[in-house]
Amino acid sequence: MRLKPIKTENDYNQALNRLEKMFDAQPGTKEGDELEILGILIENYENENFPIDLPDPIEAIIFRMEQLNYSQSDLAEVIGLKSRASEILNRKRKLTLDMIRKITEKLHIPTEVLIQAY
């Protein structure tokens, strides 16, 4: 097991190739330990070089509503008023802290997504 930090795209590609070859390594073995460490190194490199932005709060709400087959009326039950739900979805009103808490609890959208400016 010869592991080293991933600093370049070439290092990254080599690490991915190695990971692919040993993907079925059993946990608790020498190869399994190497696989685990290699996965951590790859994840760190990807987080630094290919960051993924958080989704837009309203788009996240709409997406989650679609997943749950929620209507605007269902969202209104979560946050209070139907008119309020319409204003939120049409970006005419900002989410309040209370709304964020309720949406996080009922729709399971992380607060860090909902508190972003939009």
MARVEXFI-215276 format. One record per residue: residue number from 1; residue in one letter; chain; x, y, z of N, C-alpha, C in turn. Coordinates in steps of 0.05 Angstrom, whole numbers, plus 32768, in hexadecimal, padded with zeros to 4 digits. Atoms other than C-alpha are relative to their C-alpha. Layout:
! residues N
<node resi="NUM" resn="A" chain="A" n_px="X" n_py="Y" n_pz="Z" ca_px="X" ca_py="Y" ca_pz="Z" c_px="X" c_py="Y" c_pz="Z"/>
...
This chain:
! residues 118
<node resi="1" resn="M" chain="A" n_px="8011" n_py="7FE9" n_pz="8000" ca_px="8000" ca_py="8000" ca_pz="8000" c_px="8012" c_py="8019" c_pz="8000"/>
<node resi="2" resn="R" chain="A" n_px="7FF0" n_py="7FE7" n_pz="8002" ca_px="8022" ca_py="803F" ca_pz="7FE7" c_px="7FED" c_py="8017" c_pz="7FF9"/>
<node resi="3" resn="L" chain="A" n_px="8012" n_py="7FEA" n_pz="8004" ca_px="7FF3" ca_py="8079" ca_pz="7FF1" c_px="800E" c_py="801A" c_pz="8003"/>
<node resi="4" resn="K" chain="A" n_px="7FF5" n_py="7FE5" n_pz="7FFF" ca_px="8003" ca_py="80C2" ca_pz="7FE7" c_px="7FEA" c_py="8014" c_pz="7FFB"/>
<node resi="5" resn="P" chain="A" n_px="8015" n_py="7FEC" n_pz="8005" ca_px="7FDC" ca_py="8103" ca_pz="7FE6" c_px="7FFA" c_py="8003" c_pz="7FE2"/>
<node resi="6" resn="I" chain="A" n_px="8008" n_py="7FFB" n_pz="801C" ca_px="7FB6" ca_py="8112" ca_pz="7FA6" c_px="8003" c_py="801E" c_pz="7FFB"/>
<node resi="7" resn="K" chain="A" n_px="7FFA" n_py="7FE3" n_pz="8004" ca_px="7FD2" ca_py="8154" ca_pz="7F8C" c_px="7FFA" c_py="8009" c_pz="7FE4"/>
<node resi="8" resn="T" chain="A" n_px="8004" n_py="7FF8" n_pz="801C" ca_px="7FC8" ca_py="8152" ca_pz="7F41" c_px="7FEA" c_py="7FEF" c_pz="7FF4"/>
<node resi="9" resn="E" chain="A" n_px="8014" n_py="8010" n_pz="800E" ca_px="7F95" ca_py="813A" ca_pz="7F0F" c_px="800A" c_py="7FE5" c_pz="7FF9"/>
<node resi="10" resn="N" chain="A" n_px="7FF4" n_py="801A" n_pz="8006" ca_px="7FC4" ca_py="8103" ca_pz="7EFB" c_px="7FFF" c_py="7FEE" c_pz="8019"/>
<node resi="11" resn="D" chain="A" n_px="8002" n_py="8010" n_pz="7FE7" ca_px="7FC9" ca_py="80EC" ca_pz="7F44" c_px="7FE3" c_py="7FF7" c_pz="8005"/>
<node resi="12" resn="Y" chain="A" n_px="801C" n_py="8006" n_pz="7FFD" ca_px="7F7D" ca_py="80EF" ca_pz="7F47" c_px="7FF7" c_py="7FE9" c_pz="7FEE"/>
<node resi="13" resn="N" chain="A" n_px="8008" n_py="8015" n_pz="8013" ca_px="7F74" ca_py="80C4" ca_pz="7F09" c_px="800D" c_py="7FE5" c_pz="8008"/>
<node resi="14" resn="Q" chain="A" n_px="7FF3" n_py="8019" n_pz="7FF7" ca_px="7FA7" ca_py="8091" ca_pz="7F23" c_px="7FF1" c_py="7FF4" c_pz="8018"/>
<node resi="15" resn="A" chain="A" n_px="800E" n_py="8009" n_pz="7FE8" ca_px="7F82" ca_py="808E" ca_pz="7F65" c_px="7FE5" c_py="7FF4" c_pz="7FF9"/>
<node resi="16" resn="L" chain="A" n_px="801A" n_py="800B" n_pz="8009" ca_px="7F3F" ca_py="8083" ca_pz="7F42" c_px="8004" c_py="7FE4" c_pz="7FF3"/>
<node resi="17" resn="N" chain="A" n_px="7FFB" n_py="8019" n_pz="800C" ca_px="7F5D" ca_py="804B" ca_pz="7F19" c_px="8006" c_py="7FEA" c_pz="8015"/>
<node resi="18" resn="R" chain="A" n_px="7FF9" n_py="8013" n_pz="7FEA" ca_px="7F7A" ca_py="802A" ca_pz="7F57" c_px="7FE7" c_py="7FF8" c_pz="8010"/>
<node resi="19" resn="L" chain="A" n_px="8018" n_py="8005" n_pz="7FF2" ca_px="7F38" ca_py="8031" ca_pz="7F7B" c_px="7FEE" c_py="7FED" c_pz="7FF1"/>
<node resi="20" resn="E" chain="A" n_px="8011" n_py="8012" n_pz="8010" ca_px="7F13" ca_py="8010" ca_pz="7F42" c_px="800A" c_py="7FE3" c_pz="8000"/>
<node resi="21" resn="K" chain="A" n_px="7FF4" n_py="801B" n_pz="8000" ca_px="7F43" ca_py="7FD5" ca_pz="7F42" c_px="7FFB" c_py="7FF1" c_pz="801A"/>
<node resi="22" resn="M" chain="A" n_px="8002" n_py="800D" n_pz="7FE6" ca_px="7F3B" ca_py="7FC8" ca_pz="7F8C" c_px="7FE5" c_py="8005" c_pz="800E"/>
<node resi="23" resn="F" chain="A" n_px="801A" n_py="7FF8" n_pz="7FF6" ca_px="7EF2" ca_py="7FDC" ca_pz="7F94" c_px="7FF3" c_py="7FEA" c_pz="8011"/>
<node resi="24" resn="D" chain="A" n_px="800C" n_py="8016" n_pz="7FF2" ca_px="7EDD" ca_py="7F97" ca_pz="7FAE" c_px="8010" c_py="7FF6" c_pz="8018"/>
<node resi="25" resn="A" chain="A" n_px="7FF0" n_py="8009" n_pz="7FEA" ca_px="7F12" ca_py="7F94" ca_pz="7FE4" c_px="7FF0" c_py="7FFE" c_pz="801A"/>
<node resi="26" resn="Q" chain="A" n_px="800F" n_py="8006" n_pz="7FE7" ca_px="7EF9" ca_py="7F78" ca_pz="8026" c_px="8009" c_py="8013" c_pz="8017"/>
<node resi="27" resn="P" chain="A" n_px="7FF9" n_py="7FF0" n_pz="7FE9" ca_px="7EF6" ca_py="7FA6" ca_pz="8063" c_px="8011" c_py="7FF0" c_pz="8014"/>
<node resi="28" resn="G" chain="A" n_px="7FEF" n_py="800D" n_pz="7FEC" ca_px="7F2A" ca_py="7F97" ca_pz="8098" c_px="8019" c_py="7FF3" c_pz="7FF4"/>
<node resi="29" resn="T" chain="A" n_px="7FE8" n_py="800B" n_pz="800D" ca_px="7F5D" ca_py="7F7E" ca_pz="8065" c_px="8013" c_py="8017" c_pz="7FF9"/>
<node resi="30" resn="K" chain="A" n_px="7FEC" n_py="7FEC" n_pz="8009" ca_px="7F9C" ca_py="7FA2" ca_pz="804E" c_px="7FF4" c_py="8010" c_pz="7FE9"/>
<node resi="31" resn="E" chain="A" n_px="800C" n_py="7FF3" n_pz="8017" ca_px="7F79" ca_py="7FB1" ca_pz="800C" c_px="7FE8" c_py="8010" c_pz="8007"/>
<node resi="32" resn="G" chain="A" n_px="8017" n_py="7FF2" n_pz="7FF7" ca_px="7F3A" ca_py="7FC6" ca_pz="802F" c_px="8007" c_py="801B" c_pz="800E"/>
<node resi="33" resn="D" chain="A" n_px="7FF6" n_py="7FE7" n_pz="7FF3" ca_px="7F61" ca_py="7FF9" ca_pz="8059" c_px="800A" c_py="8013" c_pz="7FEB"/>
<node resi="34" resn="E" chain="A" n_px="7FF6" n_py="7FEF" n_pz="8016" ca_px="7F83" ca_py="8013" ca_pz="801A" c_px="7FE8" c_py="800D" c_pz="7FF1"/>
<node resi="35" resn="L" chain="A" n_px="8018" n_py="7FF6" n_pz="800E" ca_px="7F3F" ca_py="801A" ca_pz="7FF8" c_px="7FF3" c_py="8016" c_pz="8010"/>
<node resi="36" resn="E" chain="A" n_px="800D" n_py="7FEC" n_pz="7FEF" ca_px="7F23" ca_py="8041" ca_pz="8033" c_px="8011" c_py="801A" c_pz="8000"/>
<node resi="37" resn="I" chain="A" n_px="7FEF" n_py="7FE8" n_pz="8000" ca_px="7F5F" ca_py="8071" ca_pz="8036" c_px="8000" c_py="800D" c_pz="7FE5"/>
<node resi="38" resn="L" chain="A" n_px="8001" n_py="7FF5" n_pz="801C" ca_px="7F5F" ca_py="8079" ca_pz="7FEA" c_px="7FE6" c_py="800F" c_pz="7FFC"/>
<node resi="39" resn="G" chain="A" n_px="801A" n_py="7FF2" n_pz="8002" ca_px="7F15" ca_py="808B" ca_pz="7FED" c_px="8000" c_py="801B" c_pz="800E"/>
<node resi="40" resn="I" chain="A" n_px="7FFE" n_py="7FE7" n_pz="7FF1" ca_px="7F23" ca_py="80C1" ca_pz="8021" c_px="8011" c_py="8014" c_pz="7FF0"/>
<node resi="41" resn="L" chain="A" n_px="7FEF" n_py="7FEE" n_pz="8010" ca_px="7F5C" ca_py="80DE" ca_pz="7FF7" c_px="7FF2" c_py="800A" c_pz="7FE7"/>
<node resi="42" resn="I" chain="A" n_px="800F" n_py="7FF8" n_pz="8018" ca_px="7F31" ca_py="80DF" ca_pz="7FB8" c_px="7FEA" c_py="8014" c_pz="8008"/>
<node resi="43" resn="E" chain="A" n_px="8015" n_py="7FEE" n_pz="7FF7" ca_px="7EF7" ca_py="80FF" ca_pz="7FDE" c_px="800B" c_py="801C" c_pz="8006"/>
<node resi="44" resn="N" chain="A" n_px="7FF4" n_py="7FE6" n_pz="7FF9" ca_px="7F24" ca_py="8136" ca_pz="7FF9" c_px="8009" c_py="800F" c_pz="7FE7"/>
<node resi="45" resn="Y" chain="A" n_px="7FF8" n_py="7FF3" n_pz="8019" ca_px="7F41" ca_py="8144" ca_pz="7FB4" c_px="7FE7" c_py="800B" c_pz="7FF1"/>
<node resi="46" resn="E" chain="A" n_px="8018" n_py="7FF7" n_pz="800E" ca_px="7EFB" ca_py="8148" ca_pz="7F96" c_px="7FF3" c_py="8017" c_pz="800D"/>
<node resi="47" resn="N" chain="A" n_px="800C" n_py="7FEA" n_pz="7FF2" ca_px="7EE1" ca_py="8175" ca_pz="7FCC" c_px="800F" c_py="801A" c_pz="7FFC"/>
<node resi="48" resn="E" chain="A" n_px="7FEF" n_py="7FE8" n_pz="8005" ca_px="7F1B" ca_py="81A6" ca_pz="7FC1" c_px="7FFF" c_py="8009" c_pz="7FE3"/>
<node resi="49" resn="N" chain="A" n_px="7FFE" n_py="7FF9" n_pz="801C" ca_px="7F1B" ca_py="81A4" ca_pz="7F75" c_px="7FE6" c_py="8000" c_pz="7FF0"/>
<node resi="50" resn="F" chain="A" n_px="801A" n_py="8001" n_pz="800D" ca_px="7ED3" ca_py="8195" ca_pz="7F62" c_px="7FE9" c_py="8005" c_pz="8013"/>
<node resi="51" resn="P" chain="A" n_px="8015" n_py="7FFB" n_pz="7FED" ca_px="7EA8" ca_py="81B7" ca_pz="7F96" c_px="7FE4" c_py="8001" c_pz="7FF4"/>
<node resi="52" resn="I" chain="A" n_px="801C" n_py="7FFF" n_pz="8009" ca_px="7E5D" ca_py="81AF" ca_pz="7F8F" c_px="7FF1" c_py="8015" c_pz="8010"/>
<node resi="53" resn="D" chain="A" n_px="800F" n_py="7FEB" n_pz="7FF3" ca_px="7E34" ca_py="81EC" ca_pz="7F9E" c_px="7FE6" c_py="7FF5" c_pz="800B"/>
<node resi="54" resn="L" chain="A" n_px="801B" n_py="8008" n_pz="7FF6" ca_px="7DF6" ca_py="81E6" ca_pz="7FC8" c_px="7FEB" c_py="8009" c_pz="7FED"/>
<node resi="55" resn="P" chain="A" n_px="8016" n_py="7FF8" n_pz="8012" ca_px="7DB5" ca_py="81E9" ca_pz="7FA1" c_px="7FF2" c_py="8019" c_pz="800A"/>
<node resi="56" resn="D" chain="A" n_px="8010" n_py="7FE9" n_pz="7FFA" ca_px="7D8A" ca_py="8227" ca_pz="7F9F" c_px="7FEA" c_py="7FF7" c_pz="8013"/>
<node resi="57" resn="P" chain="A" n_px="8014" n_py="8009" n_pz="7FEC" ca_px="7D5A" ca_py="8225" ca_pz="7FDB" c_px="7FE5" c_py="7FFA" c_pz="7FF4"/>
<node resi="58" resn="I" chain="A" n_px="801B" n_py="8004" n_pz="800C" ca_px="7D1A" ca_py="822C" ca_pz="7FB2" c_px="8000" c_py="7FE8" c_pz="7FEE"/>
<node resi="59" resn="E" chain="A" n_px="7FFE" n_py="8018" n_pz="8012" ca_px="7D32" ca_py="81FA" ca_pz="7F7E" c_px="8001" c_py="7FE6" c_pz="8011"/>
<node resi="60" resn="A" chain="A" n_px="7FFE" n_py="8017" n_pz="7FEF" ca_px="7D42" ca_py="81CA" ca_pz="7FB7" c_px="7FE4" c_py="7FF9" c_pz="800B"/>
<node resi="61" resn="I" chain="A" n_px="801C" n_py="8005" n_pz="7FF6" ca_px="7CFB" ca_py="81D2" ca_pz="7FD4" c_px="7FEF" c_py="7FF4" c_pz="7FE9"/>
<node resi="62" resn="I" chain="A" n_px="8010" n_py="800A" n_pz="8017" ca_px="7CDB" ca_py="81C8" ca_pz="7F8F" c_px="8008" c_py="7FE3" c_pz="7FF9"/>
<node resi="63" resn="F" chain="A" n_px="7FF6" n_py="801B" n_pz="8006" ca_px="7D07" ca_py="818B" ca_pz="7F82" c_px="7FF6" c_py="7FEC" c_pz="8014"/>
<node resi="64" resn="R" chain="A" n_px="8009" n_py="8012" n_pz="7FEB" ca_px="7CF6" ca_py="816C" ca_pz="7FC5" c_px="7FE2" c_py="7FFC" c_pz="7FFF"/>
<node resi="65" resn="M" chain="A" n_px="801D" n_py="8002" n_pz="8003" ca_px="7CAC" ca_py="817B" ca_pz="7FBB" c_px="7FF9" c_py="7FEC" c_pz="7FEA"/>
<node resi="66" resn="E" chain="A" n_px="8005" n_py="8013" n_pz="8016" ca_px="7CAF" ca_py="8155" ca_pz="7F79" c_px="8006" c_py="7FE4" c_pz="8009"/>
<node resi="67" resn="Q" chain="A" n_px="7FF9" n_py="801A" n_pz="7FF6" ca_px="7CD2" ca_py="811B" ca_pz="7F9B" c_px="7FEA" c_py="7FF4" c_pz="8012"/>
<node resi="68" resn="L" chain="A" n_px="8014" n_py="8008" n_pz="7FEC" ca_px="7C9C" ca_py="8118" ca_pz="7FD1" c_px="7FE4" c_py="8001" c_pz="7FF4"/>
<node resi="69" resn="N" chain="A" n_px="801A" n_py="7FFD" n_pz="800D" ca_px="7C64" ca_py="8125" ca_pz="7F9F" c_px="7FEF" c_py="8014" c_pz="8010"/>
<node resi="70" resn="Y" chain="A" n_px="800E" n_py="7FEC" n_pz="7FF1" ca_px="7C52" ca_py="8163" ca_pz="7FC8" c_px="7FF5" c_py="8016" c_pz="7FED"/>
<node resi="71" resn="S" chain="A" n_px="800C" n_py="7FE9" n_pz="800F" ca_px="7C25" ca_py="819A" ca_pz="7FAD" c_px="8007" c_py="801A" c_pz="8010"/>
<node resi="72" resn="Q" chain="A" n_px="7FFC" n_py="7FE7" n_pz="7FF2" ca_px="7C28" ca_py="81E3" ca_pz="7FC0" c_px="7FF0" c_py="8001" c_pz="801A"/>
<node resi="73" resn="S" chain="A" n_px="8011" n_py="8003" n_pz="7FE8" ca_px="7BF0" ca_py="81D4" ca_pz="7FF1" c_px="800E" c_py="7FF1" c_pz="8016"/>
<node resi="74" resn="D" chain="A" n_px="7FF1" n_py="8010" n_pz="7FEC" ca_px="7C1C" ca_py="81A0" ca_pz="8013" c_px="8016" c_py="8011" c_pz="800C"/>
<node resi="75" resn="L" chain="A" n_px="7FEB" n_py="7FEF" n_pz="7FF6" ca_px="7C54" ca_py="81D3" ca_pz="8019" c_px="7FF3" c_py="8015" c_pz="8013"/>
<node resi="76" resn="A" chain="A" n_px="800E" n_py="7FED" n_pz="7FEF" ca_px="7C21" ca_py="8204" ca_pz="8036" c_px="7FFA" c_py="7FF5" c_pz="801C"/>
<node resi="77" resn="E" chain="A" n_px="8004" n_py="800D" n_pz="7FE6" ca_px="7C11" ca_py="81D2" ca_pz="806D" c_px="8019" c_py="7FFF" c_pz="8010"/>
<node resi="78" resn="V" chain="A" n_px="7FE6" n_py="8000" n_pz="7FF2" ca_px="7C5B" ca_py="81D0" ca_pz="807E" c_px="8006" c_py="801C" c_pz="800B"/>
<node resi="79" resn="I" chain="A" n_px="7FF7" n_py="7FE5" n_pz="7FF8" ca_px="7C67" ca_py="821B" ca_pz="8080" c_px="7FEA" c_py="8013" c_pz="800A"/>
<node resi="80" resn="G" chain="A" n_px="8015" n_py="7FEF" n_pz="7FF6" ca_px="7C23" ca_py="8237" ca_pz="8091" c_px="7FEA" c_py="8006" c_pz="7FEC"/>
<node resi="81" resn="L" chain="A" n_px="8015" n_py="7FF7" n_pz="8012" ca_px="7BFB" ca_py="825A" ca_pz="805B" c_px="8006" c_py="7FF9" c_pz="7FE3"/>
<node resi="82" resn="K" chain="A" n_px="7FFD" n_py="8006" n_pz="801D" ca_px="7BEE" ca_py="8248" ca_pz="8012" c_px="800C" c_py="8018" c_pz="7FF1"/>
<node resi="83" resn="S" chain="A" n_px="7FF5" n_py="7FE8" n_pz="800D" ca_px="7BFC" ca_py="8290" ca_pz="7FFD" c_px="801E" c_py="8003" c_pz="8006"/>
<node resi="84" resn="R" chain="A" n_px="7FE4" n_py="7FFE" n_pz="7FF9" ca_px="7C3E" ca_py="828D" ca_pz="8022" c_px="8011" c_py="7FEC" c_pz="7FF0"/>
<node resi="85" resn="A" chain="A" n_px="7FF2" n_py="8014" n_pz="8010" ca_px="7C52" ca_py="824D" ca_pz="7FFE" c_px="8003" c_py="800A" c_pz="7FE4"/>
<node resi="86" resn="S" chain="A" n_px="7FFF" n_py="7FF5" n_pz="801B" ca_px="7C42" ca_py="826E" ca_pz="7FBB" c_px="8015" c_py="8016" c_pz="7FFF"/>
<node resi="87" resn="E" chain="A" n_px="7FED" n_py="7FEB" n_pz="8000" ca_px="7C6B" ca_py="82AB" ca_pz="7FCD" c_px="801D" c_py="7FF6" c_pz="8002"/>
<node resi="88" resn="I" chain="A" n_px="7FE6" n_py="800C" n_pz="7FFD" ca_px="7CA6" ca_py="8280" ca_pz="7FE2" c_px="8009" c_py="7FF3" c_pz="7FE6"/>
<node resi="89" resn="L" chain="A" n_px="7FF9" n_py="800E" n_pz="8018" ca_px="7CA5" ca_py="8255" ca_pz="7FA4" c_px="8004" c_py="8013" c_pz="7FE8"/>
<node resi="90" resn="N" chain="A" n_px="7FFD" n_py="7FEC" n_pz="8015" ca_px="7C9F" ca_py="8293" ca_pz="7F78" c_px="8015" c_py="8016" c_pz="8007"/>
<node resi="91" resn="R" chain="A" n_px="7FE9" n_py="7FEF" n_pz="7FF7" ca_px="7CD9" ca_py="82B5" ca_pz="7F9E" c_px="7FF7" c_py="801C" c_pz="8006"/>
<node resi="92" resn="K" chain="A" n_px="800A" n_py="7FE5" n_pz="7FF9" ca_px="7CAD" ca_py="82EF" ca_pz="7FB4" c_px="8003" c_py="8004" c_pz="801E"/>
<node resi="93" resn="R" chain="A" n_px="7FFC" n_py="7FFE" n_pz="7FE3" ca_px="7CB9" ca_py="82E0" ca_pz="7FFE" c_px="8017" c_py="7FEE" c_pz="8008"/>
<node resi="94" resn="K" chain="A" n_px="7FE9" n_py="8010" n_pz="7FF6" ca_px="7CF7" ca_py="82C8" ca_pz="8022" c_px="7FF7" c_py="7FEC" c_pz="8016"/>
<node resi="95" resn="L" chain="A" n_px="8005" n_py="8013" n_pz="7FEB" ca_px="7CF7" ca_py="828C" ca_pz="804F" c_px="8007" c_py="800C" c_pz="801B"/>
<node resi="96" resn="T" chain="A" n_px="7FFA" n_py="7FF7" n_pz="7FE5" ca_px="7CF3" ca_py="829C" ca_pz="8099" c_px="800E" c_py="7FE9" c_pz="800E"/>
<node resi="97" resn="L" chain="A" n_px="7FF2" n_py="8015" n_pz="7FF0" ca_px="7D1A" ca_py="8276" ca_pz="80CE" c_px="7FEC" c_py="7FEA" c_pz="8008"/>
<node resi="98" resn="D" chain="A" n_px="8015" n_py="8014" n_pz="7FF9" ca_px="7CD9" ca_py="8254" ca_pz="80E4" c_px="7FFA" c_py="7FEE" c_pz="7FE8"/>
<node resi="99" resn="M" chain="A" n_px="8006" n_py="8010" n_pz="8018" ca_px="7CCA" ca_py="823E" ca_pz="809D" c_px="8017" c_py="7FED" c_pz="7FFA"/>
<node resi="100" resn="I" chain="A" n_px="7FE9" n_py="8010" n_pz="8005" ca_px="7D11" ca_py="8224" ca_pz="8095" c_px="8000" c_py="7FE8" c_pz="8012"/>
<node resi="101" resn="R" chain="A" n_px="8001" n_py="8016" n_pz="7FEC" ca_px="7D0A" ca_py="81FA" ca_pz="80D4" c_px="7FEB" c_py="7FEC" c_pz="7FF8"/>
<node resi="102" resn="K" chain="A" n_px="8016" n_py="8012" n_pz="8007" ca_px="7CC7" ca_py="81DD" ca_pz="80BD" c_px="8006" c_py="7FF1" c_pz="7FE7"/>
<node resi="103" resn="I" chain="A" n_px="7FF9" n_py="800E" n_pz="8019" ca_px="7CE0" ca_py="81CE" ca_pz="8077" c_px="8015" c_py="7FEB" c_pz="8004"/>
<node resi="104" resn="T" chain="A" n_px="7FEB" n_py="8013" n_pz="7FFA" ca_px="7D1E" ca_py="81AD" ca_pz="8092" c_px="7FF5" c_py="7FE7" c_pz="800E"/>
<node resi="105" resn="E" chain="A" n_px="800C" n_py="8017" n_pz="7FF1" ca_px="7CF5" ca_py="8182" ca_pz="80C1" c_px="7FEE" c_py="7FEF" c_pz="7FEF"/>
<node resi="106" resn="K" chain="A" n_px="8014" n_py="800F" n_pz="800F" ca_px="7CBE" ca_py="816E" ca_pz="8090" c_px="800B" c_py="7FF6" c_pz="7FE5"/>
<node resi="107" resn="L" chain="A" n_px="7FF7" n_py="8008" n_pz="801A" ca_px="7CE2" ca_py="816D" ca_pz="804D" c_px="801D" c_py="7FF6" c_pz="8000"/>
<node resi="108" resn="H" chain="A" n_px="7FE5" n_py="800A" n_pz="7FFD" ca_px="7D27" ca_py="815B" ca_pz="8067" c_px="8014" c_py="800D" c_pz="7FED"/>
<node resi="109" resn="I" chain="A" n_px="7FED" n_py="7FF0" n_pz="800F" ca_px="7D4B" ca_py="8192" ca_pz="8041" c_px="8013" c_py="800C" c_pz="8014"/>
<node resi="110" resn="P" chain="A" n_px="7FED" n_py="7FF6" n_pz="7FED" ca_px="7D8B" ca_py="81A5" ca_pz="8065" c_px="7FFE" c_py="801F" c_pz="8004"/>
<node resi="111" resn="T" chain="A" n_px="8002" n_py="7FE3" n_pz="7FFB" ca_px="7D8A" ca_py="81EA" ca_pz="8086" c_px="8014" c_py="8010" c_pz="7FF1"/>
<node resi="112" resn="E" chain="A" n_px="7FEB" n_py="7FF0" n_pz="800F" ca_px="7DCB" ca_py="81FE" ca_pz="8064" c_px="7FF7" c_py="8006" c_pz="7FE4"/>
<node resi="113" resn="V" chain="A" n_px="800B" n_py="7FFB" n_pz="801B" ca_px="7DA6" ca_py="81F9" ca_pz="8022" c_px="7FEB" c_py="8017" c_pz="8002"/>
<node resi="114" resn="L" chain="A" n_px="8016" n_py="7FEE" n_pz="7FFE" ca_px="7D6A" ca_py="8221" ca_pz="803A" c_px="8008" c_py="801C" c_pz="8009"/>
<node resi="115" resn="I" chain="A" n_px="7FF8" n_py="7FE6" n_pz="7FF6" ca_px="7D90" ca_py="825A" ca_pz="805B" c_px="800F" c_py="8011" c_pz="7FEC"/>
<node resi="116" resn="Q" chain="A" n_px="7FF1" n_py="7FF1" n_pz="8015" ca_px="7DB5" ca_py="826F" ca_pz="801C" c_px="7FEF" c_py="8017" c_pz="7FF5"/>
<node resi="117" resn="A" chain="A" n_px="800D" n_py="7FE9" n_pz="800D" ca_px="7DA5" ca_py="82B1" ca_pz="7FFB" c_px="7FF6" c_py="7FF6" c_pz="7FE5"/>
<node resi="118" resn="Y" chain="A" n_px="800B" n_py="8007" n_pz="801A" ca_px="7D79" ca_py="82AB" ca_pz="7FBD" c_px="7FF2" c_py="8018" c_pz="7FF5"/>
